[in-house]
Amino acid sequence: MIDLRSDTLTRPTPAMRRAMAEAEVGDDVYGEDPTVRALEERLAALFGKEAALFTPTGSMANVLAVRTLVGPGQEVLCEARAHIARAELGAHAAYTGLTMRTWRDPRGGVDLPVVREMFAPDMGPFFVPTTAISVENTHNFAGGAVTPLAHLQALKEYAGSVGAGVHLDGARIWNAHVATGVPLADWGACADVLAVCLSKGLGAPVGSAVVGTADAVAESRIWRKRMGGGMRQVGILAAAGLHALEHHVDRLADDHAHARLLAEAAGGDPDTVDTNIVVVEREDAAAYVAAAREQGVLIAPVGPTTVRLVTHLDVDRAGAERAAAVLARL
């Protein structure tokens, strides 16, 4: 089977397994795991931030990151298909007591005039105040679309002018970096706090991180423990993240090329595929998924008429070509 359901399906490479087996470890709740500390320092440096915090999941990283900017009874604005709004089971409301309002953009990007219109300043005990704006780059449900750096810079400038924070859901920021050549630190400068993932395109088995100011990370460390995310000799997992950063970033360009191949085979326009995600609109989505499975290709429905294909580390060129042949027949 060629599995294109998600880039979370990768398995550690032999070299990554060796790095994990040989990792120096300590108790991370005490702050004594040297491999975790090395990963956190590396991530902070890559994005030009003061600190980072290793978390077991991307959803936890997003909840922790957003709550550093938004408190109970306050709101965060985001695009309607954002992962924080659609795919985290209401965790932000459940843990933080915040609310969300959304705008809609066909590419999942920033519609700054609409954001300006939506923004609610603190007007006393009558309206929910906006304290943060969240963006996702790349945007999962918009087909891995990259929001241009200039758009995020303009948003950051506007948010600063009205006293709002910016959260960047950078689960696949590595793909945006490779697709555009924009340095990670430039993406980091567009946000007050980021959540980044190591277990999607980079192929680590577990792990994400909150990246931001030292104060935000210190607060997130407390809440990580409060949410049950305090971990012990977790350097075994952090070592996989370090290995991924060292060896699996540049190769994302292969995934992007494979995605364009699949888009063309599925009858789409490869020029609309920015990174490693292909969205196919089909009225017969369920039947399409079933037919592909019968021919050895696993793809995933993400809506009643929407199917998603995601290329990744475990699908090489030959696998992508075999999958493309199946999609072309369908």
C-alpha positions in Angstrom: 0.0 0.0 0.0 1.1 3.5 -0.8 -0.1 5.6 2.2 -0.9 9.2 1.3 -3.3 9.9 4.1 -1.0 12.1 6.1 2.7 13.0 6.7 2.3 11.8 10.3 2.5 8.2 9.1 6.3 8.1 8.6 8.4 5.7 10.6 11.8 6.5 12.1 14.7 5.8 9.7 17.4 3.4 10.8 19.7 6.4 11.4 17.0 8.1 13.5 16.5 5.0 15.6 20.3 4.9 16.3 20.2 8.5 17.4 17.3 7.7 19.7 19.0 4.6 21.2 22.2 6.5 21.9 20.6 9.7 23.3 21.9 11.0 26.6 18.9 11.5 28.9 17.8 12.9 32.2 14.6 13.9 33.9 13.0 16.6 31.9 10.5 17.7 34.5 13.5 18.7 36.6 15.0 20.3 33.5 17.8 17.8 33.4 17.5 16.1 30.1 20.4 17.3 28.0 19.0 16.2 24.7 15.7 17.9 25.3 17.6 21.1 26.2 19.7 20.8 23.1 16.6 20.5 20.9 14.9 23.4 22.6 17.9 25.6 22.2 18.2 24.6 18.6 14.6 25.5 17.8 14.8 28.8 19.6 17.9 29.8 17.6 16.4 28.7 14.3 13.4 31.0 14.7 15.2 33.8 16.4 13.4 33.4 19.7 14.5 33.3 23.3 13.3 29.9 24.3 11.4 26.7 23.3 9.5 24.0 25.0 9.2 20.4 23.8 5.7 18.9 23.8 4.4 15.5 23.0 1.8 16.8 20.4 1.1 19.6 18.1 -2.3 20.2 19.5 -0.8 20.7 23.0 1.8 23.1 21.6 -0.9 25.1 19.9 -3.1 25.3 23.1 -0.1 26.3 25.2 1.1 28.9 22.6 -2.3 30.5 22.1 -3.0 30.7 25.8 0.1 32.8 26.3 -1.7 35.5 24.3 -5.4 34.9 25.1 -7.0 34.5 28.5 -10.5 33.4 29.6 -13.2 35.5 28.1 -11.0 36.9 25.4 -10.8 36.0 21.7 -8.4 34.9 19.0 -9.2 35.5 15.3 -8.2 32.9 12.8 -9.1 31.6 9.3 -12.2 29.4 9.2 -10.4 26.2 8.4 -7.5 26.7 10.8 -6.3 23.7 12.6 -6.9 25.4 16.0 -10.6 25.9 15.1 -11.4 22.7 13.2 -9.1 19.9 14.3 -8.2 20.3 18.0 -11.6 19.2 19.5 -12.3 22.5 21.1 -9.3 22.2 23.4 -8.6 26.0 23.4 -12.1 26.7 24.8 -11.9 23.7 27.2 -8.5 24.6 28.7 -8.4 28.4 28.4 -12.0 29.5 28.2 -11.3 31.7 25.1 -13.6 32.2 22.1 -12.8 32.4 18.4 -14.1 34.3 15.4 -13.0 33.4 11.9 -12.5 34.9 8.5 -12.6 32.9 5.2 -9.8 32.9 2.7 -9.7 30.5 -0.3 -6.0 29.9 0.3 -6.2 30.0 4.1 -4.2 33.2 4.1 -4.6 36.6 5.8 -7.3 38.9 4.6 -6.0 42.0 6.4 -8.9 44.3 5.6 -11.3 41.8 7.0 -9.1 41.2 10.1 -9.1 45.0 10.7 -12.9 45.1 10.5 -13.2 42.1 12.8 -10.8 43.3 15.5 -12.5 44.2 18.7 -10.6 46.5 21.2 -11.3 46.4 24.9 -14.6 48.3 25.1 -15.5 47.5 28.6 -17.9 44.9 29.9 -20.0 44.7 26.7 -17.9 42.9 24.0 -15.3 40.2 23.9 -11.9 41.8 23.3 -9.5 40.5 20.6 -6.1 39.8 22.1 -4.5 37.6 19.4 -4.6 36.7 15.7 -3.6 33.2 14.7 -2.3 32.2 11.3 -1.3 28.8 9.9 1.6 28.3 7.6 1.5 26.1 5.6 -2.3 25.8 5.8 -3.4 22.2 6.1 -6.9 22.3 4.9 -6.2 24.8 2.2 -4.0 22.2 0.5 -0.6 23.1 2.1 -0.8 26.6 0.8 2.0 29.0 1.8 1.0 32.4 3.1 3.5 34.9 1.7 6.0 36.4 4.1 4.9 40.0 3.2 1.3 39.2 4.2 2.5 37.9 7.6 4.8 40.9 8.1 1.9 43.3 7.4 -0.3 41.4 9.9 2.4 41.5 12.6 2.8 45.3 12.1 -1.0 45.8 12.3 -1.3 43.5 15.4 1.4 45.5 17.1 -0.3 48.7 16.4 -3.5 47.6 18.2 -1.8 45.7 21.0 -2.7 42.2 19.8 -0.4 39.2 19.7 0.3 36.9 16.7 0.3 33.1 17.0 1.8 31.1 14.1 0.7 27.5 13.8 3.9 26.4 12.1 3.3 22.7 12.1 4.6 22.6 8.5 6.6 25.8 8.6 9.5 23.7 7.4 7.7 23.1 4.1 7.1 26.8 3.7 10.8 27.4 4.4 11.9 24.9 1.7 9.3 26.0 -0.8 10.1 29.7 -0.6 13.7 29.8 0.6 12.7 32.3 3.3 14.8 31.7 6.4 13.1 30.3 9.5 14.1 33.3 11.5 12.1 35.5 9.1 9.0 33.4 9.6 9.6 33.5 13.3 9.8 37.3 13.3 6.2 37.4 12.1 4.8 36.0 15.3 5.1 36.5 19.1 4.8 32.7 19.6 4.9 29.7 17.3 4.0 26.1 17.5 6.2 23.9 15.3 5.9 20.1 14.7 8.7 17.5 14.2 6.5 14.5 13.6 4.9 15.5 10.3 7.1 16.2 7.3 10.3 15.8 9.3 9.6 12.2 10.2 10.1 12.2 13.9 7.8 9.7 15.7 6.7 12.2 18.3 7.0 15.8 19.2 6.3 19.5 18.7 7.4 22.7 20.4 6.3 26.1 21.6 8.7 28.7 20.5 8.7 32.3 21.8 9.8 34.6 24.6 11.3 33.2 27.8 8.3 34.3 29.8 5.9 32.6 27.4 7.8 29.4 27.5 8.1 29.5 31.3 4.3 29.9 31.5 3.8 27.1 29.0 6.0 24.8 31.0 3.7 25.1 34.0 0.6 24.5 31.9 2.2 21.6 30.1 2.6 19.9 33.5 -0.9 20.9 34.5 -2.3 19.3 31.3 -0.4 16.1 32.0 2.4 16.7 29.6 5.3 16.6 32.0 7.8 14.0 30.6 10.8 12.3 32.1 13.7 10.7 30.2 12.2 12.1 27.0 15.6 12.8 25.4 15.0 9.5 23.5 12.3 11.3 21.6 14.0 14.7 21.4 17.0 12.9 19.7 14.7 12.0 16.9 13.7 15.7 16.5 17.4 16.8 16.4 18.1 14.1 13.8 15.2 15.3 11.7 16.3 18.9 11.8 19.8 17.9 10.7 18.8 15.4 7.9 15.2 15.8 6.9 14.5 19.5 6.1 16.1 20.0 2.7 14.6 16.7 1.4 11.1 18.2 1.7 11.7 19.5 -1.8 11.2 15.9 -3.0 7.8 15.7 -1.3 6.8 18.9 -3.0 7.7 17.6 -6.4 5.9 14.3 -5.7 2.8 16.3 -4.7 2.8 18.2 -8.0 3.0 14.9 -9.9 0.0 13.6 -8.0 -2.0 16.7 -8.5 -1.5 16.5 -12.3 -2.5 12.8 -12.3 -5.7 13.6 -10.3 -6.8 16.1 -12.8 -5.7 19.2 -10.9 -3.3 22.0 -11.6 0.1 21.3 -10.2 0.9 25.0 -10.2 -1.6 25.4 -7.3 0.3 23.0 -5.1 2.8 24.9 -3.0 4.1 22.1 -0.8 3.3 18.5 0.0 -0.5 18.5 0.2 -3.0 18.0 -2.6 -6.7 18.6 -2.3 -9.0 16.9 -4.7 -12.7 17.9 -5.0 -14.9 15.0 -5.9 -18.7 14.6 -5.6 -18.0 10.9 -5.2 -15.3 11.4 -2.5 -16.1 8.2 -0.5 -16.2 6.0 -3.6 -13.0 7.6 -4.9 -11.2 6.8 -1.7 -12.5 3.3 -1.7 -11.5 2.7 -5.4 -8.0 4.1 -4.7 -7.6 1.7 -1.7 -8.6 -1.3 -3.9 -5.7 -0.4 -6.2 -3.2 0.0 -3.4 -3.3 3.7 -2.6 -4.5 5.1 0.7 -6.0 8.6 0.6 -8.2 10.4 3.1 -11.5 12.2 3.0 -11.5 15.5 4.8 -15.0 16.6 3.9 -18.1 15.3 2.1 -16.6 16.2 -1.3 -13.0 16.8 -0.4 -10.1 14.3 -0.5 -6.6 15.0 0.7 -3.3 13.4 -0.4 -0.1 14.1 1.5 3.4 13.2 0.4 6.1 12.4 2.9 9.4 10.7 3.8 8.1 7.2 3.4 6.9 7.7 -0.2 9.8 7.8 -2.7 9.6 8.8 -6.4 8.7 5.3 -7.5 5.9 5.1 -5.0 4.6 8.5 -6.1 4.7 7.4 -9.7 2.7 4.3 -8.9 0.2 6.3 -7.0 -0.1 8.8 -9.8 -0.8 6.0 -12.3 -3.7 4.8 -10.0 -5.1 8.4 -9.7 -4.9 8.9 -13.4 -6.9 5.8 -14.1 -9.5 6.9 -11.6 
